[in-house]
Amino acid sequence: MVNGLTRTFDLDDYFVDPEGDTITYTAHTNIYTDVVSIGEGNVLTVTGGHATAGEDSVVTVTITASDGQGEQLTHTFVVTTRASNDAPKITLVESGTIAVGASVFE
């Protein structure tokens, strides 16, 4: 993922209770709690973030599905947010005078 990119997943498409019990979900991360959330309709939202120039962000996410009858299942995955690849920048030199034949880069 990249910073700011959001993906959603309907958890009911991935978890099934064999007895047909209603499943409730929780999501936990090892760091950066704003990376995942579970909203209305059991929709998991994953948002890329916290990568800095030259350094990716890696967050471990654990989803717990509970059937309300004492049974639960956990699934863990990793969200990696890639550092952005910004365009090169130039630092302009202050105005001044340079002699003919001289180099600015000396």
C-alpha positions in Angstrom: 0.0 0.0 0.0 1.0 3.6 -0.2 0.3 6.4 2.4 -3.3 7.4 2.4 -4.6 4.5 0.2 -7.6 2.8 1.7 -8.9 -0.7 1.0 -12.1 -2.3 2.4 -13.0 -5.9 2.9 -16.4 -7.4 4.0 -15.3 -9.8 6.7 -18.4 -11.9 6.3 -17.0 -12.9 2.9 -14.0 -14.5 4.6 -15.3 -15.9 7.9 -18.2 -18.4 8.3 -19.7 -20.0 11.4 -20.7 -23.6 10.7 -23.7 -23.4 13.0 -24.9 -20.1 11.5 -24.2 -18.0 14.6 -23.7 -14.3 14.2 -20.0 -13.4 14.1 -18.6 -10.4 15.8 -15.2 -9.1 14.9 -12.4 -7.2 16.6 -9.1 -5.9 15.1 -5.9 -5.2 16.9 -2.5 -4.0 15.6 1.0 -4.1 17.1 1.4 -0.4 16.4 -0.5 2.5 14.7 -4.1 1.7 15.8 -5.4 4.0 13.0 -4.3 1.5 10.2 -7.4 -0.7 10.6 -11.0 -0.3 11.7 -14.2 -2.4 11.6 -17.3 -0.5 10.7 -20.9 -1.0 10.1 -21.7 -4.2 8.2 -18.5 -5.9 9.4 -16.5 -4.0 6.9 -12.7 -3.9 7.6 -11.0 -0.7 6.5 -7.2 -0.8 6.0 -5.5 2.5 5.5 -1.8 2.8 4.4 0.1 5.2 6.5 3.1 6.0 8.6 5.8 5.4 6.0 8.4 8.0 5.8 10.8 8.9 3.0 13.0 5.9 2.5 11.4 3.8 5.2 8.4 1.5 4.9 5.9 1.0 7.7 5.1 -2.5 8.6 2.0 -3.2 10.9 0.8 -6.6 12.1 -3.0 -6.8 12.2 -4.9 -9.5 14.1 -8.6 -10.1 13.4 -10.6 -12.1 15.9 -14.0 -13.6 14.9 -16.2 -14.7 17.8 -19.5 -16.6 17.4 -21.0 -15.5 20.8 -21.0 -19.1 22.0 -17.5 -19.2 23.3 -15.7 -20.1 20.0 -13.4 -17.8 18.2 -10.8 -17.7 15.5 -7.9 -15.3 14.9 -6.2 -14.5 11.7 -3.1 -12.3 11.5 -1.7 -10.5 8.5 0.8 -7.8 7.7 0.1 -4.4 6.2 3.2 -2.9 4.6 3.0 0.8 3.5 5.7 1.6 1.0 7.6 4.9 1.4 6.7 7.4 -1.3 9.0 8.0 -4.1 9.1 11.8 -4.3 10.5 13.7 -7.2 14.0 15.2 -6.8 14.1 18.7 -5.4 16.5 21.5 -6.1 17.8 24.0 -3.6 18.3 27.3 -5.4 21.5 29.2 -4.7 21.2 32.8 -3.6 21.7 35.4 -6.3 25.3 36.4 -6.8 28.0 37.0 -9.4 30.0 34.3 -11.2 33.0 34.9 -13.4 32.9 33.9 -17.0 34.4 30.4 -17.4 33.9 29.6 -13.7 31.7 26.7 -12.4 28.8 27.1 -10.1 29.5 23.6 -8.7 33.1 24.2 -7.4 
